[in-house]
Amino acid sequence: MAEPGLFDALKRRMLNSWDDLESLHTSFLERFMQAGSIGVTEPIPEKFGDPGKVLWTRTIDLWWSAPDKWRFDQEYRGDPFDSKVREQSTEPERVRVSFVVNGDNWAWFKDGDLAGFGTRAEALERKDAWSEFGQWYGCPYLSAKDNAQIQYYCNPRLWLANCDLVLHDAGYRSDAGDSLAPPITYRILATRNQWVHQHDDKASDIGDPSLSEWFAWDSFAGDQEFFDYVDFFQLWVDLQTGFVRRFTKERSSGRAVDCLVTALELNQPISEDTFSLSGSEQQDHEA
């Protein structure tokens, strides 16, 4: 049984996870699963990073550097939303996509080649055109920080603000041979509540009214992505940082998505080349 006050401390750490954050780099492995093939009661693996029997579908890297730089990378095997691709037993050709915001400019790349670019002001003029497709790799009409804040991969506040949370147990205690796990992660069950996007950075209490007014912009439909393939989440949260180190999307019929953090670096130097808007420099960085 968890010690008294632990859950409040854990939620407060999630709320304050971005306080004084000047830079962030985090890496994820994500796998789409056939609901029903692995049950919601799947035991915690012997190793925190144990991939199990399902191939990792997608790798994701995120970088944030204050005040105005953001990059979202993903590499996947074919179309991650194509059920035929997910069911293949062999590894198909992988695709790399990058989205970069540097000040008021943005660009996106496919397999290292420049595929689109522009300014935030230009994107705002055709905001409706980005309402769906833009979410897939980034939102050109948002600032770097807003792009970072709407990513549940790296923003514990989103879980706190959008879900009803129940502390389940101390989900995993690492051993010396498990490099992917923090010393202790606590498992939280998270069910769907409301959808809010951005809160006042000065909010000091979990119940602050500003948490229910977390909007990055008026027409964002991020809940359509946040709650895809899910009836509830399981989160493994690191008390030291407040960041989610692993999460699963669960359906009543079984597990749908599994996501594992393989790297988390806070307030560490990030090369300016990471946020280059040049295709050639992107290829050098990714190599």
ABEGO torsion letter per residue (X at the ends): XBBBGAAAAAAAAAAAAABGBABBBBBBBBBBBBBGABBAABBBBABAABAEABBBABBBBBBBBOAABBBBBBBBBEBAABAAAAABABBBBBBBBBBBBBEABBBBBBGGBBABBEBAAAAAAAAAAAAAAAAAAEBAABBAAAAAAABAAABAAAAAAABBBBBABBABBBBAABAABBABBBBBBBBBBBBBABBBAABABAABAAAAABBABAABAAAAAAABGBABBBBBBBAAAGBBABBBBBBAAEBABBBBBABBBBGBBBBAAAABABAAAAAAAAX
